[in-house]
Amino acid sequence: MAHLAMEYSAGLEARCDITALAQAAHRAMLATGIFPVAGIRVRLHRADHAIVADGLAENDFLAMTLSAGAGRSTEALKTAGDVVFAAVQEALAAPLATPHFALSLEIRIIDPDLSWKDTPIHGRLSAKQKD
């Protein structure tokens, strides 16, 4: 399981292609090789009301939280985080070239004893891999 939630300020939509950003993050998660494809989710949520840093209207942000199932080493998650962060940095090169943008990534480990799932997608993709 690996879910990447991205929260971003509304102004970012005028500064980048949000769909391309989501696709770049998804490709990066696949490229890490440590997340099963059936467990990957990439979700973007626009914050319609946000005050960023000193409150200037041109300030924007993208805050990412990658929630991963337990069982991966810190080193593997750090490497995966580096890959995802670099892909998002590339997709956001234009906003990052200005002094009015903030980008962050945090990785959280999900305790399996406190996580419930019912995902038929896993069965479908597992059967597809056997074909």
TIRO-2110 file (N, C-alpha, C; in Angstrom, 1 decimal):
// TIRO-2110
0.8, -1.2, 0.0, N, 1, A
0.0, 0.0, 0.0, CA, 1, A
0.9, 1.2, 0.0, C, 1, A
0.5, 2.1, -0.9, N, 2, A
1.2, 3.4, -0.9, CA, 2, A
0.2, 4.5, -1.4, C, 2, A
-0.2, 5.4, -0.6, N, 3, A
-1.1, 6.4, -1.0, CA, 3, A
-0.4, 7.8, -0.9, C, 3, A
-0.4, 8.5, -2.0, N, 4, A
0.2, 9.8, -2.0, CA, 4, A
-0.9, 10.8, -2.1, C, 4, A
-1.1, 11.6, -1.0, N, 5, A
-2.1, 12.7, -1.0, CA, 5, A
-1.3, 14.0, -1.2, C, 5, A
-1.8, 14.8, -2.1, N, 6, A
-1.2, 16.1, -2.4, CA, 6, A
-2.2, 17.1, -2.2, C, 6, A
-1.9, 18.0, -1.3, N, 7, A
-2.8, 19.2, -1.0, CA, 7, A
-2.1, 20.4, -1.6, C, 7, A
-2.8, 21.2, -2.4, N, 8, A
-2.2, 22.3, -3.0, CA, 8, A
-3.1, 23.6, -3.0, C, 8, A
-2.4, 24.7, -3.1, N, 9, A
-3.2, 26.0, -3.1, CA, 9, A
-3.8, 26.2, -4.4, C, 9, A
-5.0, 26.8, -4.5, N, 10, A
-5.7, 27.0, -5.7, CA, 10, A
-5.0, 27.7, -6.8, C, 10, A
-4.1, 28.6, -6.4, N, 11, A
-3.3, 29.3, -7.4, CA, 11, A
-2.4, 28.5, -8.2, C, 11, A
-2.0, 27.3, -7.7, N, 12, A
-1.1, 26.4, -8.4, CA, 12, A
-1.6, 25.9, -9.8, C, 12, A
-3.0, 25.8, -9.9, N, 13, A
-3.6, 25.4, -11.1, CA, 13, A
-3.2, 26.3, -12.3, C, 13, A
-3.0, 27.5, -12.1, N, 14, A
-2.6, 28.5, -13.1, CA, 14, A
-1.1, 28.4, -13.5, C, 14, A
-0.4, 27.7, -12.6, N, 15, A
1.1, 27.7, -12.8, CA, 15, A
1.6, 26.3, -13.2, C, 15, A
0.8, 25.3, -13.3, N, 16, A
1.2, 24.0, -13.7, CA, 16, A
0.1, 23.1, -14.2, C, 16, A
0.4, 22.0, -14.8, N, 17, A
-0.6, 21.1, -15.3, CA, 17, A
-0.8, 20.1, -14.2, C, 17, A
-2.0, 20.2, -13.5, N, 18, A
-2.2, 19.3, -12.3, CA, 18, A
-2.3, 17.8, -12.7, C, 18, A
-2.9, 17.6, -13.9, N, 19, A
-3.0, 16.2, -14.3, CA, 19, A
-1.6, 15.6, -14.6, C, 19, A
-0.8, 16.4, -15.3, N, 20, A
0.6, 15.9, -15.6, CA, 20, A
1.4, 15.7, -14.3, C, 20, A
1.1, 16.6, -13.3, N, 21, A
1.8, 16.4, -12.0, CA, 21, A
1.4, 15.1, -11.3, C, 21, A
0.1, 14.8, -11.3, N, 22, A
-0.4, 13.5, -10.8, CA, 22, A
0.2, 12.3, -11.5, C, 22, A
0.3, 12.4, -12.8, N, 23, A
0.8, 11.3, -13.6, CA, 23, A
2.3, 11.1, -13.4, C, 23, A
3.1, 12.2, -13.2, N, 24, A
4.5, 12.1, -12.9, CA, 24, A
4.7, 11.5, -11.5, C, 24, A
3.9, 11.8, -10.6, N, 25, A
4.0, 11.2, -9.2, CA, 25, A
3.7, 9.7, -9.3, C, 25, A
2.7, 9.4, -10.0, N, 26, A
2.3, 8.0, -10.2, CA, 26, A
3.4, 7.2, -10.8, C, 26, A
3.9, 7.7, -11.9, N, 27, A
5.1, 7.0, -12.6, CA, 27, A
6.2, 6.8, -11.7, C, 27, A
6.5, 7.8, -10.9, N, 28, A
7.7, 7.8, -9.9, CA, 28, A
7.4, 6.7, -8.9, C, 28, A
6.2, 6.6, -8.4, N, 29, A
5.9, 5.6, -7.4, CA, 29, A
6.1, 4.2, -7.9, C, 29, A
5.6, 4.0, -9.2, N, 30, A
5.8, 2.7, -9.9, CA, 30, A
7.3, 2.4, -10.0, C, 30, A
8.1, 3.5, -10.4, N, 31, A
9.5, 3.3, -10.7, CA, 31, A
10.3, 2.9, -9.5, C, 31, A
9.8, 3.2, -8.3, N, 32, A
10.5, 2.8, -7.1, CA, 32, A
10.7, 1.3, -6.9, C, 32, A
9.7, 0.6, -7.4, N, 33, A
9.8, -0.9, -7.4, CA, 33, A
9.4, -1.4, -6.0, C, 33, A
9.0, -0.6, -5.0, N, 34, A
8.7, -1.1, -3.7, CA, 34, A
7.2, -1.1, -3.4, C, 34, A
6.4, -0.5, -4.3, N, 35, A
5.0, -0.4, -4.0, CA, 35, A
4.3, -1.2, -5.0, C, 35, A
3.4, -2.1, -4.6, N, 36, A
2.6, -2.9, -5.5, CA, 36, A
1.6, -2.0, -6.3, C, 36, A
1.5, -2.2, -7.6, N, 37, A
0.7, -1.3, -8.4, CA, 37, A
-0.7, -1.3, -7.9, C, 37, A
-1.2, -2.4, -7.4, N, 38, A
-2.6, -2.4, -6.9, CA, 38, A
-2.8, -1.5, -5.7, C, 38, A
-1.8, -1.2, -5.0, N, 39, A
-1.9, -0.4, -3.8, CA, 39, A
-1.6, 1.0, -3.9, C, 39, A
-1.2, 1.4, -5.1, N, 40, A
-0.8, 2.8, -5.3, CA, 40, A
-2.1, 3.7, -5.6, C, 40, A
-2.1, 4.8, -4.9, N, 41, A
-3.2, 5.8, -5.1, CA, 41, A
-2.5, 7.2, -5.1, C, 41, A
-2.9, 8.0, -6.0, N, 42, A
-2.4, 9.4, -6.0, CA, 42, A
-3.6, 10.3, -6.0, C, 42, A
-3.7, 11.1, -5.0, N, 43, A
-4.9, 12.0, -4.9, CA, 43, A
-4.4, 13.4, -4.7, C, 43, A
-5.1, 14.3, -5.4, N, 44, A
-4.8, 15.7, -5.3, CA, 44, A
-6.0, 16.4, -4.8, C, 44, A
-5.8, 17.3, -3.8, N, 45, A
-6.9, 18.1, -3.2, CA, 45, A
-6.5, 19.5, -3.2, C, 45, A
-7.4, 20.3, -3.8, N, 46, A
-7.1, 21.8, -3.8, CA, 46, A
-7.6, 22.4, -2.6, C, 46, A
-6.8, 23.3, -2.0, N, 47, A
-7.2, 24.0, -0.8, CA, 47, A
-7.7, 25.4, -1.4, C, 47, A
-9.0, 25.5, -1.4, N, 48, A
-9.6, 26.7, -1.9, CA, 48, A
-9.3, 28.0, -1.1, C, 48, A
-9.1, 27.7, 0.2, N, 49, A
-8.9, 28.8, 1.1, CA, 49, A
-7.6, 28.5, 1.9, C, 49, A
-6.5, 29.3, 1.6, N, 50, A
-5.2, 29.1, 2.2, CA, 50, A
-4.5, 30.4, 2.3, C, 50, A
-3.8, 30.5, 3.4, N, 51, A
-2.9, 31.7, 3.5, CA, 51, A
-1.5, 31.0, 3.6, C, 51, A
-0.6, 31.4, 2.7, N, 52, A
0.7, 30.8, 2.6, CA, 52, A
1.8, 31.8, 3.0, C, 52, A
2.6, 31.4, 4.0, N, 53, A
3.7, 32.2, 4.4, CA, 53, A
3.3, 33.6, 4.8, C, 53, A
3.8, 34.6, 4.1, N, 54, A
3.5, 36.0, 4.4, CA, 54, A
2.2, 36.5, 3.9, C, 54, A
1.4, 35.6, 3.3, N, 55, A
0.1, 36.0, 2.9, CA, 55, A
0.0, 36.6, 1.5, C, 55, A
1.1, 36.7, 0.7, N, 56, A
1.0, 37.3, -0.6, CA, 56, A
0.1, 36.5, -1.5, C, 56, A
-0.7, 37.1, -2.3, N, 57, A
-1.6, 36.4, -3.2, CA, 57, A
-0.8, 35.4, -4.2, C, 57, A
0.4, 35.7, -4.5, N, 58, A
1.1, 34.9, -5.5, CA, 58, A
1.8, 33.7, -4.8, C, 58, A
1.7, 33.6, -3.5, N, 59, A
2.3, 32.4, -2.8, CA, 59, A
1.5, 31.2, -3.1, C, 59, A
2.1, 30.1, -3.4, N, 60, A
1.5, 28.8, -3.5, CA, 60, A
2.2, 27.7, -2.8, C, 60, A
1.6, 26.6, -2.6, N, 61, A
2.2, 25.4, -2.0, CA, 61, A
1.7, 24.1, -2.5, C, 61, A
2.5, 23.1, -2.4, N, 62, A
2.1, 21.7, -2.6, CA, 62, A
2.7, 20.9, -1.4, C, 62, A
1.8, 20.3, -0.6, N, 63, A
2.3, 19.5, 0.5, CA, 63, A
1.8, 18.1, 0.3, C, 63, A
2.8, 17.2, 0.2, N, 64, A
2.6, 15.7, 0.0, CA, 64, A
2.7, 14.9, 1.2, C, 64, A
1.8, 13.9, 1.4, N, 65, A
2.0, 12.9, 2.4, CA, 65, A
1.9, 11.6, 1.8, C, 65, A
2.9, 10.8, 1.9, N, 66, A
3.0, 9.4, 1.4, CA, 66, A
2.8, 8.5, 2.5, C, 66, A
1.6, 7.8, 2.5, N, 67, A
1.3, 6.8, 3.5, CA, 67, A
1.6, 5.5, 3.0, C, 67, A
2.5, 4.7, 3.7, N, 68, A
3.0, 3.4, 3.2, CA, 68, A
2.7, 2.4, 4.2, C, 68, A
2.4, 1.2, 3.8, N, 69, A
2.2, 0.1, 4.7, CA, 69, A
3.5, -0.3, 5.3, C, 69, A
3.4, -0.9, 6.5, N, 70, A
4.6, -1.3, 7.3, CA, 70, A
5.4, -2.4, 6.6, C, 70, A
6.7, -2.5, 6.9, N, 71, A
7.4, -3.7, 6.4, CA, 71, A
8.6, -3.2, 5.5, C, 71, A
8.6, -2.0, 5.1, N, 72, A
9.7, -1.5, 4.2, CA, 72, A
10.8, -0.8, 5.1, C, 72, A
12.0, -1.0, 4.8, N, 73, A
13.1, -0.4, 5.6, CA, 73, A
13.1, 1.2, 5.4, C, 73, A
13.6, 1.8, 6.4, N, 74, A
13.8, 3.3, 6.3, CA, 74, A
14.5, 3.7, 5.1, C, 74, A
15.6, 2.9, 4.8, N, 75, A
16.4, 3.2, 3.6, CA, 75, A
15.6, 3.1, 2.3, C, 75, A
14.8, 2.0, 2.2, N, 76, A
14.0, 1.9, 1.0, CA, 76, A
13.0, 3.0, 0.8, C, 76, A
12.4, 3.4, 1.9, N, 77, A
11.4, 4.5, 1.9, CA, 77, A
12.1, 5.8, 1.6, C, 77, A
13.3, 6.0, 2.1, N, 78, A
14.0, 7.3, 1.9, CA, 78, A
14.3, 7.3, 0.4, C, 78, A
14.8, 6.2, -0.2, N, 79, A
15.1, 6.2, -1.6, CA, 79, A
13.8, 6.5, -2.5, C, 79, A
12.7, 5.8, -2.1, N, 80, A
11.5, 6.0, -2.8, CA, 80, A
11.0, 7.5, -2.7, C, 80, A
11.2, 8.1, -1.5, N, 81, A
10.8, 9.5, -1.3, CA, 81, A
11.7, 10.4, -2.1, C, 81, A
12.9, 10.1, -2.3, N, 82, A
13.8, 10.9, -3.1, CA, 82, A
13.3, 10.8, -4.6, C, 82, A
12.9, 9.6, -5.0, N, 83, A
12.4, 9.4, -6.4, CA, 83, A
11.2, 10.2, -6.7, C, 83, A
10.2, 10.1, -5.8, N, 84, A
8.9, 10.8, -5.9, CA, 84, A
9.2, 12.3, -5.8, C, 84, A
10.0, 12.8, -4.8, N, 85, A
10.2, 14.2, -4.7, CA, 85, A
10.9, 14.8, -5.9, C, 85, A
11.8, 14.1, -6.5, N, 86, A
12.5, 14.6, -7.7, CA, 86, A
11.6, 14.7, -8.9, C, 86, A
10.7, 13.7, -9.0, N, 87, A
9.7, 13.7, -10.1, CA, 87, A
8.8, 14.9, -10.0, C, 87, A
8.3, 15.2, -8.8, N, 88, A
7.4, 16.3, -8.5, CA, 88, A
8.2, 17.6, -8.7, C, 88, A
9.4, 17.7, -8.2, N, 89, A
10.2, 18.9, -8.5, CA, 89, A
10.3, 19.2, -9.9, C, 89, A
10.6, 18.2, -10.7, N, 90, A
10.7, 18.4, -12.2, CA, 90, A
9.3, 18.9, -12.8, C, 90, A
8.2, 18.3, -12.3, N, 91, A
6.9, 18.7, -12.8, CA, 91, A
6.6, 20.1, -12.4, C, 91, A
7.2, 20.6, -11.3, N, 92, A
6.9, 21.9, -10.7, CA, 92, A
8.1, 22.8, -10.9, C, 92, A
8.9, 22.6, -11.9, N, 93, A
10.1, 23.4, -12.1, CA, 93, A
9.8, 24.9, -12.2, C, 93, A
8.7, 25.3, -12.9, N, 94, A
8.4, 26.7, -13.1, CA, 94, A
8.0, 27.4, -11.7, C, 94, A
7.1, 26.8, -11.0, N, 95, A
6.8, 27.5, -9.7, CA, 95, A
8.0, 27.5, -8.7, C, 95, A
8.8, 26.4, -8.8, N, 96, A
10.0, 26.3, -7.9, CA, 96, A
11.1, 27.3, -8.3, C, 96, A
11.0, 27.9, -9.5, N, 97, A
11.9, 28.9, -9.9, CA, 97, A
11.6, 30.3, -9.4, C, 97, A
10.5, 30.4, -8.7, N, 98, A
10.1, 31.7, -8.2, CA, 98, A
10.2, 31.7, -6.6, C, 98, A
10.2, 32.8, -6.0, N, 99, A
10.4, 32.9, -4.6, CA, 99, A
9.0, 32.8, -3.9, C, 99, A
8.0, 32.3, -4.6, N, 100, A
6.6, 32.3, -4.0, CA, 100, A
6.0, 30.9, -4.0, C, 100, A
6.9, 29.9, -3.7, N, 101, A
6.3, 28.5, -3.8, CA, 101, A
7.0, 27.7, -2.7, C, 101, A
6.2, 26.7, -2.1, N, 102, A
6.8, 25.8, -1.1, CA, 102, A
6.3, 24.4, -1.4, C, 102, A
7.3, 23.5, -1.4, N, 103, A
7.0, 22.1, -1.7, CA, 103, A
7.5, 21.2, -0.6, C, 103, A
6.7, 20.2, -0.2, N, 104, A
7.1, 19.4, 0.9, CA, 104, A
6.6, 17.9, 0.7, C, 104, A
7.3, 17.0, 1.3, N, 105, A
6.9, 15.6, 1.3, CA, 105, A
7.2, 15.0, 2.7, C, 105, A
6.2, 14.3, 3.2, N, 106, A
6.4, 13.5, 4.5, CA, 106, A
5.9, 12.1, 4.2, C, 106, A
6.7, 11.1, 4.7, N, 107, A
6.3, 9.7, 4.6, CA, 107, A
5.8, 9.2, 6.0, C, 107, A
4.6, 8.6, 6.0, N, 108, A
4.1, 8.0, 7.2, CA, 108, A
3.9, 6.5, 7.0, C, 108, A
4.2, 5.8, 8.1, N, 109, A
4.1, 4.3, 8.1, CA, 109, A
2.7, 4.0, 8.7, C, 109, A
2.0, 3.1, 8.1, N, 110, A
0.7, 2.7, 8.6, CA, 110, A
0.8, 1.5, 9.4, C, 110, A
0.3, 1.5, 10.6, N, 111, A
0.3, 0.4, 11.5, CA, 111, A
-0.7, -0.6, 11.0, C, 111, A
-0.3, -1.8, 10.6, N, 112, A
-1.3, -2.8, 10.1, CA, 112, A
-2.4, -3.2, 11.1, C, 112, A
-2.1, -3.1, 12.3, N, 113, A
-3.1, -3.4, 13.3, CA, 113, A
-4.2, -2.4, 13.4, C, 113, A
-4.0, -1.2, 12.8, N, 114, A
-4.9, -0.1, 12.9, CA, 114, A
-5.3, 0.3, 11.5, C, 114, A
-5.3, -0.6, 10.6, N, 115, A
-5.7, -0.3, 9.2, CA, 115, A
-6.6, -1.4, 8.6, C, 115, A
-7.7, -1.0, 8.1, N, 116, A
-8.7, -1.9, 7.5, CA, 116, A
-8.8, -1.7, 6.0, C, 116, A
-8.9, -2.8, 5.2, N, 117, A
-8.9, -2.6, 3.8, CA, 117, A
-9.9, -3.7, 3.2, C, 117, A
-10.5, -3.4, 2.1, N, 118, A
-11.3, -4.3, 1.3, CA, 118, A
-11.1, -3.9, -0.1, C, 118, A
-10.1, -4.5, -0.8, N, 119, A
-9.7, -4.0, -2.1, CA, 119, A
-9.7, -5.1, -3.2, C, 119, A
-10.8, -5.3, -3.8, N, 120, A
-10.9, -6.3, -4.9, CA, 120, A
-9.9, -6.0, -6.1, C, 120, A
-9.4, -4.8, -6.1, N, 121, A
-8.4, -4.4, -7.2, CA, 121, A
-7.2, -5.3, -7.1, C, 121, A
-6.8, -5.6, -5.8, N, 122, A
-5.6, -6.4, -5.6, CA, 122, A
-5.8, -7.8, -6.3, C, 122, A
-7.0, -8.4, -6.1, N, 123, A
-7.2, -9.7, -6.7, CA, 123, A
-7.2, -9.6, -8.3, C, 123, A
-7.8, -8.6, -8.8, N, 124, A
-7.8, -8.4, -10.3, CA, 124, A
-6.4, -8.3, -10.8, C, 124, A
-5.6, -7.5, -10.2, N, 125, A
-4.3, -7.2, -10.7, CA, 125, A
-3.4, -8.4, -10.5, C, 125, A
-3.6, -9.1, -9.4, N, 126, A
-2.8, -10.3, -9.1, CA, 126, A
-3.1, -11.4, -10.2, C, 126, A
-4.3, -11.6, -10.5, N, 127, A
-4.7, -12.6, -11.5, CA, 127, A
-4.2, -12.2, -12.9, C, 127, A
-4.1, -10.9, -13.1, N, 128, A
-3.6, -10.4, -14.4, CA, 128, A
-2.1, -10.6, -14.6, C, 128, A
-1.4, -10.6, -13.5, N, 129, A
0.1, -10.8, -13.5, CA, 129, A
0.4, -12.3, -13.7, C, 129, A
-0.6, -13.2, -13.4, N, 130, A
-0.3, -14.6, -13.6, CA, 130, A
-0.6, -15.0, -15.1, C, 130, A
-1.3, -14.2, -15.8, N, 131, A
-1.6, -14.5, -17.2, CA, 131, A
-0.4, -14.4, -18.1, C, 131, A
END
